[in-house]
Amino acid sequence: MNLATQAVFILRGIKPRTWIEKRSARQSILFSAAGWSVMLAVLVVAILMLE
């Protein structure tokens, strides 16, 4: 759901207004991307170990 929300915001051109909101949004996107990457890596390892 988080990933879909971010995609909609990007596609609709919704952007933060102030520099502090931009900074916060950037940190949030980086944290979210890192979290998704870790979860994907764990899933790939789990799938490979079950084979």
Secondary structure, DSSP 4 states (H G I P E B T S, - for coil): -HHHHHHHHHHHT---SSHHHHHHHHHHHHHHHHHHHHHHHHHHHHHHHH-
